[in-house]
Every structure is written in structure tokens, then in C-alpha cells.
């Protein structure tokens, strides 16, 4: 099942954290796929010189080229991102995934990833946690059913199911108890039990109806 996942990562885990600190209005947008070569990046902020200076002194990014001004408030750079981005790219690609889009604002990276199956997404998600990227999933979409734009699960339910699967909650015998898993997720075991019940109900309903009904993001 081809799946697109949208997630957010703190800049201090990926890169450009110091640039955000020095220029709070700093924003960027990758102008193409993140690949082997340094990408073209649209950047903005209250002052171009301040943004360029912040980027040049940020140890997590290298300014390869500062290109011709296109407008007064948005400028094009070629940037070579450091270890955080390169590791993240490797974890995505090694699980048959691709980065579709990457933007940055408010000290946060927002990314859209595509995976050809849920197992690749699950493996990548586990590695994101292992390497402490502190990812926060905001949306999970299935592309196999064009009539809908959402999966049966909310982002919170999806992350819970992934965590339960990774920790062996569904194994026989179970690798983790409900109480242990709830402690790891920092919620009560009653709340976890209810969340798992609703997740199961949503998945069963989706499977039986052979469609993915839209849902909101659970608080």
C-alpha cells in the first residue's frame, strides 16, 4: 500500500537550528527532491544579509552558492546540509521511501515522505525514534484509493499502533504489557486501552468497507 506521511522534526535534530536561533523569521523551501547533490533552496527572513551570515556560520549547513536575487523577500541558495539531513535521507531511502517535500519554519522541519508499503514506513519510523529525530506525525495518507485523502487512523492512533507493534504488544506471548507501553508513551493505561480499541475499530471498519474514510487529527 503506497503511503504518504507528513511529519515534523525539530530543527536542532535535522539542521539549521542555529540559523533559526539567530534569525527567528527564517524560512526555507527545498526547490526539488533532496538527493545526492546539494539542493536548491528558497530562503526568506527579515534581512538577506542576516540570513546569509547565519547560514554561513551554522555548522549544520554549508552555503555552496548564493544565487541571483529573484525578489525582495525570497532568495535562492544552493545548500549542502549536514549529518542530520544525510542520515535522515539514508533511513528513508533504505526503506524504499522518498522525500517529496521539505520546508522549514518556526524552528521546525516539515517533511512529506512516500513509502511503497507500510512495512517500509514502519521500519523507517522505528529508526527515526532510534536515532532520536523526535518526529511528530501530522498526517498519514493512502494513495491506493484516490477517492479519499486520509487513512482510517488519525496521526495519534497511527503512532500508537506503530509503537505497540514495534514493542511486541501484539505478539504471542506479548513483548510488553499495556501498563509498560502506556508508561513509555506517557499516558494512562486506560487512555492507551481506549486508543487501541478505537484504532482497531477504525482499521476493521476500513477493511470491511474497502475504503479509507476521512478523519480528524486526534487531540
N, C-alpha and C positions, 0 to 999 in steps of 0.2 A: 504494500500500500504506500504510494508516494505521499510524503507528508512534508508540509512546510511548517516550521516552528519559528515563532518570533520570541526573542528573549532580550534581556538587558543585562549588562555586566558593568560593574563599577570601573571607572577609568584607571584607577590605581591597580587593577588586576590585568588590564589589557594594554594600556599605553596612553600617553598624553595627559597623565594625571597632573604633572607639574604645570603643563600649559593651561589646563583648566583652573588650577590654583592661581596662576598669575593673571590670567585673562578670563574672568568668570563668564563673560558673554561669548567665549569661543565656541564655535560650532563647526562641524565638518560633515562632508558627504563624499563617500568614495564614488568617483565618477566611472566606475566599471567594476568588473569582478576582481576580487582580491586574488592574485595569482603569484607566480614566481617572481615577476618583475615588480619594482616599486610602482604603486598605482598613482593615477592622477586623482587629486583630492581637492574638492571645493572647500574653502575655509572662509569663515567670517568672524567678525568681532568688532569691537568698538573702534579699533585702530589697526591698520595693516602692519605698521612698523612694530607695534607692541606684540601682535600675533606672531609675526615672523621671528622676532627676537625670542619670544617664549618657546617657539618650536625649536629654534637653533640651540637653545640651552637645555632642552628637555632630553635626558639620556635615553628615553624610550622611543625616540623617533629621530630620523636623520633627514634634513632637507636636501634633497637631491637637486631640485631646481625650483626657482620661483618664476613662474611664467607670466606672460603679459597680462596686465590688468584687463578684466572684461567689464567690470562695473565698479562703482564706488564702494560697494559694501560686500562684495563677494570676489574672492581671488583664487586662482588656480595654482596649486603646488604639485610637485611630484615628491612624495614622501616614502621613505623606507622605514616601515615600522619595525620595532624591536622584537625581543624574545617572546613577549606575551602574545602578540598577534600571530607570530610564526608558529608557536606551539598550538594555539587555538586552531589555526588553519590545518595543521597536521592532524589534530584529533578529529576534525570534521572530515577531511579527505580520506583518512584511513578507515573511516566507517561508511564509505560510499556516499558521502554528503558533499554539499557545495554551499558556498556563501553567496547568496543572491544580492544582498544589500547590506551596507554598513553605514551608519551615521552616528554622530556624537553630539551631545548637548547636555547641559546641566551635570557635568562630571560623570556622564554615563554613555556607554556604547549601546546602541540599539542595532540588533542584527536580525536578518531574516535568512534562515537556513533551509535547504531542501535535502531530504533523505529519501532514498528509493524504497526503503522499507522501515517498519517500526523497530526492528531489531537493531538496525544501524543507529537510529535515533537513541534507543535505549542505551546502547554501548557508549555512544558519544556523551550522553548526559551523565553517565556514571564517571567517565573520565573528566568531564568538566568539574564535577564535585571532587574527584580525587586530587586534581591539580588546583583546587580552591579558586576557581574562577568566580564563585559566588553568583552564578547565573540565576536569573529570575524569569521564568517562562510567562509570557503575557498572552500568547495565543498559539493553538495547535490546529492546523487545517489539513484536511484530506483533499488531495487533488483527484482522487479516483472517482469522485461523484461530483460533477460540475454543477449539479442543481443546488448544492449547498456550500457555504463558505466556512463552516465550523465542524469540528468533531463533536461527538456526543458528550465529551467531557469538557468541563471548564479547565482552565490552566491549573488551578489549585488541585482539582481532582486528579488531573493527569500526573502532576508531580508526586502526589501521594501514591498513586498506583505504581509509578516507576520506583519510588523508594521502597515500597513494600515488596515489589518483585526482586529488586537488587539485594535486599536483605534476607530474602528467603522466606517471607511471611506465607507465601502460597505453596511452599514446598511441603512434602510429607516425608519425615516429620518437619515441622516448621523450624526455620533457622533463627527466628526471632519472635518473641511474644508480642501481643498487642501493646502491652504496657511498655516494653523496651522500645518498640518502634515509636510509640507516642512520645516517649522521653526524647528520642533523637530528633523528632520533628517539633519538639517544644509545644505540644498541645496535650490536652487531657485524653485519656484513653477512650472516654465516652465520645468526645468530638471526633477522634480518629475512627472509631467504630461506625459512627453515623456517616462520616465522609466516605468510608469504604463501601458502606451499604448503598449510598446514593450513586457512587461510581459504578458499582456492579449493576444496579438497576438501569443506569443510563446506557451502559455497554450492551446489556441484554436487549433492551428496547431498540437500540440502534441496529443490532444484528438481526432481530426478528423483522423489523420494518424495512431492512435493506436500504436505509438512508441515514444521513447524518443530520439530525435536527439542530438548528442554531440554539446556542445557549449563551448566557452572560458569563462574565468573569465573577467567580465566587469570591466574596469578601474574605 
